Amino acid sequence: MKTFRVLLIDGSPVYQKLLSRRLENPESVRFKVTYSRSDEAEVIVRDFTNQIDIVVFGDSIPTATILQLTKVFRSYNLAIPIFVLTRKNDAHVPRNLKKAGIDNMMRISEMGTPLFAWSFISTVEEVILKKKAKEYDVLHGRLRAVSSSLATLTHDINNPLSVIRLALYHLQNRTLAKEKRELFIKLLLDNIERIDNQMKELTAIRRQLNDAHHHRAKVLTLKIRQDAAAGT
């Protein structure tokens, strides 16, 4: 059974009870709703980021406060659904809220309907899938850039290797003139340095790959707790 942990910010006690009751779905999903005042929400999210799956703002919070808190939450790399309760029939997300990181609006009038839990869960899962798809696109772009860099470096490393082989071939000639011997030795040193620099670039690319792998592991881990056994 999945457990969504919801942080309700400045929602009235009525909304908190209604949200908890209407989101009950014992068959597959359950919700744990925690209340927070807006003046303490920043600290709670900062200190308990991994324990929050969804953020819901109450309808009485000033837009400026929602914008400020949402930007702060997103600065913590909080890639979870963030909703705002609204009394308006039009649940379209205003541009300024969308830009800050608000994912959707929730009509308060719908909270009293039997279909509310299904609609809410569907919206949450849609938001999560969209965010994961976006993260995969970013990761894929990084991997493409790394692949391109590797192809370029492979070509660049082959060039000094060819020069080194040529220099070593000529240096085996014991009758080689001194000035030519010095020239080939210089070619050896210069191209060994080139390879050394390119190996440093490869090390940097390897770090990028490790970072990408770590990022991918995080992307693959949904911030929805999967209970070890149903009913735990």
C-alpha positions as CSV (number, residue, x, y, z in Angstrom):
1,M,0.0,0.0,0.0
2,K,1.3,3.5,-0.9
3,T,1.2,6.2,1.7
4,F,1.1,9.8,0.5
5,R,2.3,12.2,3.2
6,V,0.5,15.5,2.7
7,L,1.7,18.8,4.2
8,L,-1.4,21.2,4.5
9,I,-0.2,24.8,5.0
10,D,-2.7,27.2,6.6
11,G,-5.7,25.2,5.7
12,S,-8.6,25.5,8.2
13,P,-9.2,22.6,10.6
14,V,-12.4,21.9,8.6
15,Y,-10.3,21.4,5.4
16,Q,-7.8,19.3,7.3
17,K,-10.5,16.9,8.5
18,L,-12.2,16.9,5.1
19,L,-9.0,16.3,3.2
20,S,-8.1,13.5,5.5
21,R,-11.5,11.9,5.3
22,R,-12.1,12.3,1.6
23,L,-8.6,11.0,0.7
24,E,-9.2,7.7,2.5
25,N,-8.8,4.8,0.1
26,P,-8.0,1.7,2.0
27,E,-7.8,-0.5,-1.1
28,S,-4.5,0.9,-2.6
29,V,-3.6,4.3,-1.2
30,R,-3.8,6.1,2.1
31,F,-2.9,9.6,3.1
32,K,-1.4,11.1,6.2
33,V,-2.2,14.8,6.4
34,T,0.0,17.1,8.6
35,Y,-1.0,20.7,9.3
36,S,1.5,23.6,9.3
37,R,1.2,27.3,9.7
38,S,2.7,29.3,6.8
39,D,5.2,30.9,9.2
40,E,6.7,27.5,10.1
41,A,6.3,25.7,6.8
42,E,9.7,26.7,5.5
43,V,11.5,25.2,8.5
44,I,9.4,22.0,8.3
45,V,10.0,21.5,4.6
46,R,13.7,22.2,5.0
47,D,14.2,19.8,7.9
48,F,11.8,17.0,6.8
49,T,12.0,17.1,3.0
50,N,12.2,13.4,2.7
51,Q,9.1,12.9,4.7
52,I,6.8,15.0,2.5
53,D,5.2,13.7,-0.7
54,I,2.6,16.5,-1.4
55,V,2.3,20.1,-0.4
56,V,-1.2,21.8,-0.3
57,F,-1.6,25.5,0.4
58,G,-4.9,26.7,2.0
59,D,-7.1,29.2,0.1
60,S,-6.6,31.9,2.7
61,I,-2.9,32.4,2.2
62,P,-1.9,35.6,0.3
63,T,-0.5,34.9,-3.2
64,A,2.8,36.6,-2.2
65,T,3.3,34.1,0.6
66,I,2.6,31.2,-1.7
67,L,5.0,32.5,-4.3
68,Q,7.7,33.0,-1.7
69,L,7.3,29.7,0.0
70,T,7.1,27.7,-3.3
71,K,10.3,29.3,-4.6
72,V,12.0,28.3,-1.3
73,F,10.7,24.8,-1.5
74,R,11.8,24.4,-5.1
75,S,15.3,25.7,-4.1
76,Y,15.5,22.7,-1.8
77,N,15.1,20.5,-4.9
78,L,11.7,19.5,-3.7
79,A,10.4,17.9,-6.9
80,I,7.0,16.9,-5.5
81,P,3.5,18.0,-6.4
82,I,2.5,21.4,-4.9
83,F,-1.2,22.4,-5.0
84,V,-3.3,25.4,-3.9
85,L,-6.8,25.2,-2.6
86,T,-9.2,27.6,-4.3
87,R,-12.8,28.6,-4.1
88,K,-12.9,29.6,-7.8
89,N,-14.6,27.4,-10.3
90,D,-11.7,28.0,-12.7
91,A,-8.9,25.9,-11.5
92,H,-6.4,27.2,-14.0
93,V,-3.0,27.9,-12.4
94,P,-2.1,31.6,-12.7
95,R,1.2,32.2,-14.7
96,N,3.0,33.6,-11.7
97,L,2.2,30.6,-9.5
98,K,3.0,28.2,-12.3
99,K,6.4,29.9,-12.8
100,A,7.2,29.6,-9.1
101,G,6.5,25.9,-9.1
102,I,2.8,25.4,-8.3
103,D,1.5,22.3,-10.2
104,N,-2.2,22.6,-9.9
105,M,-5.2,24.1,-8.2
106,M,-7.8,22.1,-6.1
107,R,-11.4,23.3,-6.0
108,I,-12.6,23.3,-2.4
109,S,-16.1,22.5,-3.7
110,E,-14.9,19.2,-5.0
111,M,-13.5,18.1,-1.7
112,G,-17.0,17.1,-0.6
113,T,-17.6,14.8,-3.5
114,P,-17.1,11.0,-3.6
115,L,-14.8,11.3,-6.6
116,F,-12.4,13.7,-4.9
117,A,-9.9,11.0,-3.8
118,W,-9.7,9.5,-7.3
119,S,-9.3,12.9,-9.0
120,F,-6.7,14.0,-6.5
121,I,-4.7,10.7,-6.8
122,S,-4.8,10.9,-10.6
123,T,-3.6,14.5,-10.6
124,V,-0.7,13.6,-8.2
125,E,0.4,10.7,-10.2
126,E,0.2,12.7,-13.4
127,V,2.4,15.5,-11.9
128,I,4.9,12.9,-10.7
129,L,5.1,11.3,-14.1
130,K,5.6,14.6,-15.8
131,K,8.4,15.6,-13.5
132,K,10.1,12.3,-13.9
133,A,9.8,12.5,-17.7
134,K,11.4,16.0,-17.5
135,E,14.2,14.7,-15.3
136,Y,14.9,11.9,-17.8
137,D,15.0,14.4,-20.6
138,V,17.6,16.4,-18.7
139,L,19.6,13.2,-17.9
140,H,19.4,12.0,-21.5
141,G,20.8,15.4,-22.7
142,R,23.7,15.1,-20.2
143,L,24.5,11.6,-21.4
144,R,24.4,12.7,-25.1
145,A,26.8,15.5,-24.2
146,V,29.1,13.1,-22.4
147,S,29.0,10.6,-25.4
148,S,29.9,13.4,-27.8
149,S,32.8,14.4,-25.5
150,L,34.0,10.9,-25.4
151,A,34.0,10.5,-29.1
152,T,36.0,13.7,-29.5
153,L,38.5,12.7,-26.9
154,T,39.0,9.2,-28.4
155,H,39.8,10.9,-31.7
156,D,42.1,13.4,-30.1
157,I,44.0,10.7,-28.1
158,N,44.6,8.7,-31.3
159,N,46.5,11.6,-32.9
160,P,49.2,12.0,-30.2
161,L,49.5,8.2,-30.0
162,S,50.3,8.1,-33.7
163,V,53.0,10.7,-33.2
164,I,54.5,8.8,-30.3
165,R,54.6,5.6,-32.3
166,L,56.3,7.4,-35.2
167,A,58.8,9.1,-32.9
168,L,59.7,5.8,-31.1
169,Y,60.1,4.1,-34.5
170,H,62.7,6.7,-35.6
171,L,64.4,6.8,-32.2
172,Q,65.3,3.1,-32.7
173,N,67.6,4.1,-35.5
174,R,71.0,4.3,-33.9
175,T,72.4,6.4,-36.8
176,L,69.7,9.1,-36.4
177,A,71.3,12.6,-36.3
178,K,71.4,14.4,-32.9
179,E,69.1,17.2,-33.9
180,K,66.5,14.8,-35.3
181,R,66.8,12.7,-32.1
182,E,66.1,15.8,-30.0
183,L,63.2,16.7,-32.2
184,F,61.6,13.3,-31.8
185,I,62.2,13.3,-28.1
186,K,60.5,16.7,-27.9
187,L,57.6,15.3,-29.9
188,L,57.3,12.5,-27.4
189,L,57.2,14.8,-24.4
190,D,54.7,17.2,-26.0
191,N,52.3,14.4,-27.0
192,I,52.6,12.6,-23.7
193,E,51.5,15.9,-22.1
194,R,48.6,16.1,-24.5
195,I,47.5,12.7,-23.5
196,D,47.9,13.5,-19.9
197,N,45.6,16.5,-20.3
198,Q,43.1,14.4,-22.2
199,M,43.1,11.8,-19.4
200,K,42.2,14.6,-17.0
201,E,39.3,15.4,-19.2
202,L,38.2,11.7,-19.2
203,T,38.4,11.8,-15.4
204,A,36.1,14.8,-15.4
205,I,33.7,13.0,-17.8
206,R,33.7,9.9,-15.5
207,R,32.7,12.2,-12.6
208,Q,29.8,13.5,-14.8
209,L,28.8,9.9,-15.5
210,N,28.8,9.1,-11.8
211,D,26.8,12.2,-11.1
212,A,24.3,11.2,-13.8
213,H,24.1,7.7,-12.4
214,H,23.4,9.1,-8.9
215,H,20.8,11.5,-10.3
216,R,19.2,8.6,-12.2
217,A,19.0,6.6,-9.0
218,K,17.3,9.5,-7.3
219,V,14.9,9.9,-10.3
220,L,14.0,6.2,-10.1
221,T,13.1,6.6,-6.4
222,L,9.6,7.9,-6.1
223,K,9.1,10.0,-3.0
224,I,6.0,7.9,-2.2
225,R,6.6,5.5,0.6
226,Q,5.9,1.9,-0.2
227,D,4.8,0.1,2.9
228,A,6.6,-3.2,3.6
229,A,3.2,-4.8,4.2
230,A,-0.3,-3.7,3.8
231,G,-1.8,-2.1,6.8
232,T,1.6,-1.2,8.4
